C-alpha cells in the first residue's frame, strides 16, 4: 500500500471517528443530565473518549502518511531548495526524532 493510499484511508477515517466520538461525548453528557445511573453514563463517556482519541490517532497517522508521500513519492513537486529542509525537519519531528532547527534566511 502506498503512502498516498494510506493517507487517503487514514485521514477520512480519523475525521469520521473524531466526529462520532464528539457526538458520543455529548450523548454521555446528556445521559448524566437525565440522571441515569452513574455506571451507564461513565461507561458511555469512556467509550466516547476511546472513539475520539482513536480518531485523533488515525487522523495523525493520515498526516504522517501525507508527509511521507510528499517527501518520497513527489520529490520534485512542492519540495524546493527553500522549503525542503523545513519539510524534512517536520518529518523527523513526526517520527519522534529531533532535528537541528532550520534557520530561515531573510534576505531582502
BAFI-3210 file (N, C-alpha, C; in Angstrom, 3 decimals, decimal comma, padded with zeros to 6 digits):
// residues 108
n [1|2|3|4|5|6|7|8|9|10|11|12|13|14|15|16|17|18|19|20|21|22|23|24|25|26|27|28|29|30|31|32|33|34|35|36|37|38|39|40|41|42|43|44|45|46|47|48|49|50|51|52|53|54|55|56|57|58|59|60|61|62|63|64|65|66|67|68|69|70|71|72|73|74|75|76|77|78|79|80|81|82|83|84|85|86|87|88|89|90|91|92|93|94|95|96|97|98|99|100|101|102|103|104|105|106|107|108]
n.u [000,853|000,629|002,019|000,288|-002,178|-002,524|-002,682|-005,043|-006,805|-006,524|-006,889|-009,655|-011,032|-010,143|-011,196|-013,904|-014,170|-013,461|-015,603|-017,712|-016,931|-017,053|-019,794|-020,666|-019,593|-021,177|-023,612|-023,127|-022,900|-025,503|-026,840|-025,947|-027,133|-029,775|-030,034|-029,432|-028,219|-024,923|-023,035|-023,805|-023,596|-020,932|-019,657|-020,516|-019,332|-016,629|-016,338|-016,892|-014,704|-012,673|-013,269|-013,056|-010,315|-009,121|-009,848|-008,396|-005,839|-005,846|-006,233|-003,910|-002,051|-002,754|-001,890|000,864|001,371|000,792|002,870|005,037|004,380|004,670|007,397|008,702|007,446|006,921|009,295|010,074|007,963|006,695|008,707|011,055|014,284|014,247|012,182|012,550|014,339|012,758|010,456|011,630|012,530|010,093|009,116|010,967|010,392|007,772|008,296|009,441|012,020|014,529|015,410|018,024|017,385|016,099|017,420|015,944|016,649|016,494|016,462|016,525]
n.v [-001,179|002,159|005,322|007,378|006,063|005,138|007,572|008,595|006,798|006,777|009,500|010,364|008,358|008,932|011,541|010,927|009,257|011,078|012,885|011,133|010,383|012,864|013,364|011,224|011,913|014,112|012,790|011,133|013,103|014,049|011,802|011,884|014,278|013,497|012,013|009,244|006,037|006,164|004,301|003,783|006,279|006,839|004,666|005,111|007,602|006,912|005,121|006,942|008,701|006,947|006,403|009,004|009,619|007,568|008,371|010,765|009,728|008,164|010,202|011,685|009,799|009,762|012,316|011,995|010,052|011,568|013,443|011,701|010,812|013,183|013,616|011,298|010,258|012,363|014,037|016,224|018,000|020,667|020,482|022,540|024,105|025,936|025,262|022,572|021,718|022,467|020,895|018,378|018,578|018,723|016,200|014,551|015,331|014,364|011,656|011,287|011,912|014,336|017,122|019,376|022,841|024,669|027,439|030,322|032,207|035,553|037,466|040,517]
n.w [000,000|-000,888|000,281|-000,346|-000,645|001,970|003,295|002,153|003,207|006,069|006,920|006,267|007,744|010,311|010,689|010,591|012,840|014,831|014,690|015,358|017,951|019,254|019,139|020,686|023,159|023,799|023,983|026,200|028,147|028,083|029,055|031,688|032,539|032,473|034,687|034,782|035,969|037,374|036,465|033,858|032,365|032,818|031,610|028,986|028,493|028,725|026,582|024,555|024,722|024,056|021,354|020,300|020,812|019,331|016,791|016,603|016,626|014,274|012,365|012,779|011,919|009,246|008,491|008,852|006,874|004,634|004,675|004,323|001,772|000,302|000,645|-000,353|-002,691|-004,351|-004,994|-006,559|-006,787|-004,978|-003,082|-002,789|-003,071|-001,065|000,824|001,394|003,546|005,762|005,480|005,742|008,383|009,766|009,158|010,496|013,081|013,342|013,289|015,709|016,079|016,728|014,960|014,030|014,501|011,759|010,298|009,160|006,388|005,927|003,412|001,742]
ca.u [000,000|001,465|001,775|-000,900|-003,355|-002,671|-003,132|-006,440|-007,592|-006,477|-007,397|-011,120|-011,467|-009,876|-012,182|-015,192|-014,130|-013,471|-016,992|-018,518|-016,537|-017,592|-021,237|-020,837|-019,310|-022,390|-024,625|-022,830|-023,284|-026,972|-027,224|-025,697|-028,158|-031,056|-029,950|-029,345|-027,195|-023,565|-022,304|-024,166|-023,027|-019,467|-019,276|-020,734|-018,293|-015,346|-016,360|-016,819|-013,325|-011,872|-013,525|-012,489|-008,855|-008,760|-009,970|-007,250|-004,681|-005,950|-006,005|-002,477|-001,366|-003,001|-000,983|002,205|001,454|000,852|004,234|005,869|004,042|005,285|008,855|009,256|006,858|006,884|010,423|010,242|006,834|006,466|009,928|012,046|015,515|013,973|011,361|012,841|014,810|011,672|009,622|012,385|012,542|008,768|009,028|011,731|009,662|006,647|008,799|009,933|013,432|014,668|016,382|018,542|016,482|016,455|017,414|015,387|017,433|015,615|017,200|015,599]
ca.v [000,000|003,348|006,361|008,133|005,262|005,154|008,918|008,719|005,908|007,147|010,844|010,399|007,519|009,681|012,615|010,306|008,807|012,275|013,358|010,178|010,491|014,119|013,150|010,305|012,669|014,879|011,810|010,734|014,237|014,061|010,733|012,368|015,272|012,798|011,310|007,779|005,548|006,602|003,279|003,874|007,428|006,737|003,725|005,789|008,628|006,241|004,651|008,131|009,194|005,974|006,643|010,314|009,516|006,722|009,227|011,682|008,924|007,837|011,411|011,974|008,860|010,254|013,444|011,420|009,415|012,616|013,975|010,685|010,839|014,369|013,501|010,163|009,975|013,581|014,861|017,422|018,911|021,199|020,487|023,374|024,253|026,793|024,659|021,161|021,459|022,627|019,702|017,266|018,749|018,338|014,744|013,956|015,602|013,446|010,308|011,228|012,306|015,789|017,651|020,691|023,852|025,253|028,889|030,939|033,365|036,618|038,396|041,445]
ca.w [000,000|-000,999|001,291|-000,748|-000,311|003,428|003,647|001,757|004,057|007,486|007,211|006,389|008,869|011,534|010,827|010,909|014,237|015,685|014,725|016,122|019,354|019,803|019,339|021,812|024,390|024,079|024,393|027,586|028,988|028,151|029,985|033,050|032,843|032,631|035,978|034,675|036,897|037,044|035,712|032,441|031,690|032,885|030,557|027,709|028,364|028,486|025,184|023,703|024,711|023,298|019,932|019,965|020,778|018,192|015,612|016,556|016,267|012,848|011,587|012,873|011,027|007,897|008,259|008,703|005,566|003,611|004,672|003,676|000,344|-000,287|000,663|-001,083|-003,986|-005,143|-004,560|-007,362|-006,618|-003,656|-002,279|-003,444|-002,296|000,085|001,870|001,617|004,916|006,715|005,358|006,325|009,829|010,249|009,036|011,591|014,310|013,390|013,551|017,075|016,119|016,785|014,018|014,367|013,973|010,461|010,386|007,954|005,954|005,492|002,546|001,078]
c.u [000,895|001,129|000,517|-002,169|-003,597|-003,203|-004,623|-007,358|-007,680|-007,107|-008,926|-011,655|-011,274|-010,879|-013,561|-015,243|-014,114|-014,892|-017,884|-018,203|-017,072|-019,087|-021,492|-020,555|-020,549|-023,502|-024,396|-023,172|-024,789|-027,474|-027,035|-026,763|-029,525|-031,096|-030,026|-028,251|-025,778|-022,811|-022,596|-023,510|-021,507|-018,965|-019,433|-019,664|-016,933|-015,266|-016,237|-015,399|-012,397|-012,042|-012,909|-010,969|-008,378|-008,838|-008,816|-005,986|-004,691|-005,693|-004,539|-001,662|-001,564|-002,102|000,439|002,374|001,477|002,254|005,180|005,631|004,737|006,798|009,389|008,710|006,752|008,060|010,571|009,160|006,721|007,700|010,988|013,278|015,270|013,236|011,669|013,412|013,701|010,764|010,329|012,420|011,189|008,600|009,767|011,027|008,487|007,087|009,366|011,412|013,494|015,773|016,886|017,594|017,000|016,338|016,894|016,225|016,481|016,433|016,193|016,254]
c.v [001,236|004,347|007,159|007,359|005,229|006,496|009,060|007,779|006,441|008,510|010,883|009,520|008,246|010,791|012,066|009,868|009,990|012,812|012,443|010,266|011,755|013,996|012,238|010,988|013,474|013,960|011,376|011,864|014,341|012,971|011,181|013,376|014,635|011,955|009,785|007,311|005,883|005,569|003,370|005,071|007,441|005,781|004,368|006,854|008,030|005,739|005,827|008,656|008,239|006,212|007,963|010,246|008,618|007,527|010,197|010,943|008,575|009,058|011,821|011,055|009,260|011,416|012,943|010,779|010,447|013,212|012,984|010,659|012,011|014,248|012,426|009,995|011,188|014,474|016,160|018,448|019,376|021,243|021,262|023,465|025,076|026,028|023,196|020,897|021,569|021,398|018,510|017,368|018,353|016,825|014,063|014,176|014,639|012,021|010,184|011,547|013,823|016,217|018,996|021,748|024,428|026,748|029,451|032,158|034,384|037,625|039,271|042,055]
c.w [000,000|000,111|000,943|-000,394|001,193|003,899|003,347|002,533|005,485|007,780|007,272|007,526|010,196|011,755|011,176|012,370|015,203|015,814|015,548|017,611|020,001|020,056|020,535|023,148|024,782|024,575|025,852|028,558|029,150|029,104|031,433|033,468|033,090|033,908|035,853|035,638|036,401|036,223|034,218|031,763|031,765|031,798|029,179|027,465|028,085|027,051|024,220|023,611|023,974|021,803|019,491|019,852|019,646|016,893|015,486|016,153|014,779|011,976|011,621|011,977|009,566|007,538|008,041|007,327|004,446|003,532|004,004|002,175|-000,334|-000,342|-000,275|-002,489|-004,885|-004,781|-005,340|-007,139|-005,181|-002,766|-003,037|-002,568|-001,041|001,178|002,139|003,023|005,951|006,679|005,981|007,846|010,429|010,206|010,178|012,921|014,443|013,697|014,965|017,194|016,123|015,843|014,528|013,794|012,665|010,594|009,069|007,601|005,378|004,695|001,840|-000,119]
res [x|x|x|x|x|x|x|x|x|x|x|x|x|x|x|x|x|x|x|x|x|x|x|x|x|x|x|x|x|x|x|x|x|x|x|x|x|x|x|x|x|x|x|x|x|x|x|x|x|x|x|x|x|x|x|x|x|x|x|x|x|x|x|x|x|x|x|x|x|x|x|x|x|x|x|x|x|x|x|x|x|x|x|x|x|x|x|x|x|x|x|x|x|x|x|x|x|x|x|x|x|x|x|x|x|x|x|x]
***
